[in-house]
Amino acid sequence: MSRRFDVIIVGAGASGLTAGIQAARMGAHVLILEHMEKAGKKILATGNGKCNFTNEKQGIAYYNGKNPAFVLPVFRQFGVTETLRFFEELGIYPQNLREGCYYPASGQAASIVEVLLMECKRLEVRILYNVGIREIRQEAEDFSFHTKQGIFESRSCIIATGGKAAKKTGSDGSGFLYVANLGHTLTDMVPALVQMQGKQSFLKEIAGIRAKGKITLYIENRKVAQDCGELQMTEFGVSGIPAFQVSRYASYGLLQGKRLFVILNFLPQFSKRQTVDLIKKRFLTYGKGKTAEQALVGLFPRKLISVFLTEANIPLGKKSQNCSEKDLINLAQVIQSLRVDIIGTKGFDNAQVTAGGIDTDEINPTTMESRFVPGLFFAGEVVDIDGMCGGYNLQWAWSSGTVAGIAAVQRMEKAEKTFQTHESL
Ligand SMILES: Cc1cc2nc3c(=O)[nH]c(=O)nc-3n(C[C@H](O)[C@H](O)[C@H](O)COP(=O)(O)OP(=O)(O)OC[C@H]3O[C@@H](n4cnc5c(N)ncnc54)[C@H](O)[C@@H]3O)c2cc1C
């Protein structure tokens, strides 16, 4: 195999494979260096194996980082419409299953990896697996990759090594070392889209419960983030999409040693007044002759009922008609604001993404090129951008991979033209 390429990409994940395809479509000779035994391992885990690969609802509100607006010039070049077309042309029939989330109609994340690899093969993008990169150096205008398999050289380099989340899929944070060695700054990195650990002992009692609700995160008593949906209670804390959505803020709060808690509202569709009225009706009208515990059956899962009553200091066996007005107001308040003190998260191993990464101030958002290492490009989660749950992280990977792949080739073409002009002078 030739050891000299136009573009060498580090990482055969979502953004790296896309960058490789786009660069090769521009006529470049491309090599992808991957340290795992196969490509796209994290893609296989996405959307519970079904791959929520984009979302029709877009905007900077769905992205986080030091500067979320950084995504805009990237999405203007390659957004949802272009992504859907890109995958349809590769053979993916997109299905809009819920709230704007797109999945392949096959119901298999593996289809996404397969079509990307078929396209790489068609375009003769080389992928070298099980590569151990010791160092990436920039010498004159070129990059050299010092690996256990020898030295490879290229005109442009794209770092697409992902973050630190779910390291068994390959994104173990090692890519950040190359980036730091090449002079770039990394912002604080924390696990995001991750389960949160709580302190309260009642969590063990309600483990396994899934209920519709609203979660509000407070850091040092200040409301920071909120989301609604299916809350999943676990024996260690809170999980489910709403918990994931607020978890990045919790991770940063914990990193800074701050005190945080979440308030869970199990009747978010009702106002305080409506909740009190509902509870009174159940206890004092329908509930006559029933115990307090029985009066809530049918409204909440059984295990949750006992926690609500215990937290409201109402004995489970107390006759419902004997509950005072104060008891019922108290109970309504517990149902709408059950407090869980957050003492940790389940960490990078269980997180879906990394919040933080390469400082976006050091990257040109129209090309994804380093502002001070010419020819060095970045794509995907390695950059300080993290999306909400719902297809946003993969959208960022496809979009930034495309922009980096195309710009890496355009830069070379420009340099070539300048060289030819100089030669002809
Ligand atoms: C369980 C789970 C479910 C998810 N579900 C969704 C979802 O449904 N929708 C969504 O949008 N997002 C989802 N995500 C997030 C999404 O998968 C990632 O944000 C996305 O894959 C990031 O793409 P990437 O190319 O930046 O990194 P990755 O896809 O992680 O690819 C990085 C690649 O680089 C390789 N690599 C790393 N270091 C080196 C090195 N030193 N040398 C060589 N190769 C290296 C890795 O092995 C890997 O192949 C999920 C994540 C997880 C863990």
The ligand as a Gaussian input file, in Angstrom:
#p B3LYP/6-31G(d) Opt

LIG

0 1
 C      -25.275000       4.217000      23.580000
 C      -25.225000       5.404000      22.650000
 C      -26.355000       5.767000      21.948000
 C      -26.326000       6.902000      21.110000
 N      -27.444000       7.194000      20.365000
 C      -27.422000       8.247000      19.531000
 C      -28.532000       8.499000      18.661000
 O      -29.498000       7.717000      18.577000
 N      -28.466000       9.626000      17.882000
 C      -27.386000      10.471000      17.893000
 O      -27.403000      11.474000      17.184000
 N      -26.300000      10.208000      18.641000
 C      -26.286000       9.117000      19.439000
 N      -25.157000       8.821000      20.181000
 C      -23.971000       9.723000      20.053000
 C      -23.219000       9.451000      18.727000
 O      -23.040000       8.068000      18.546000
 C      -21.859000      10.142000      18.721000
 O      -22.008000      11.484000      19.072000
 C      -21.210000      10.047000      17.340000
 O      -20.976000       8.694000      17.020000
 C      -19.903000      10.827000      17.315000
 O      -19.291000      10.631000      16.079000
 P      -17.711000      10.804000      15.944000
 O      -17.368000      10.457000      14.561000
 O      -17.307000      12.120000      16.454000
 O      -17.103000       9.751000      16.945000
 P      -17.236000       8.161000      16.963000
 O      -18.448000       7.724000      16.224000
 O      -17.073000       7.777000      18.385000
 O      -15.972000       7.675000      16.135000
 C      -14.649000       7.887000      16.555000
 C      -13.786000       6.817000      15.918000
 O      -12.429000       7.142000      16.149000
 C      -11.735000       5.978000      16.564000
 N      -10.585000       6.411000      17.360000
 C      -10.588000       7.017000      18.563000
 N       -9.340000       7.266000      18.981000
 C       -8.511000       6.801000      18.003000
 C       -7.108000       6.760000      17.853000
 N       -6.315000       7.239000      18.799000
 N       -6.593000       6.208000      16.736000
 C       -7.398000       5.704000      15.776000
 N       -8.745000       5.696000      15.869000
 C       -9.303000       6.255000      16.966000
 C      -12.768000       5.210000      17.356000
 O      -12.447000       3.851000      17.497000
 C      -14.029000       5.442000      16.518000
 O      -14.159000       4.497000      15.507000
 C      -25.139000       7.689000      21.005000
 C      -24.001000       7.298000      21.707000
 C      -24.033000       6.161000      22.504000
 C      -22.783000       5.749000      23.239000

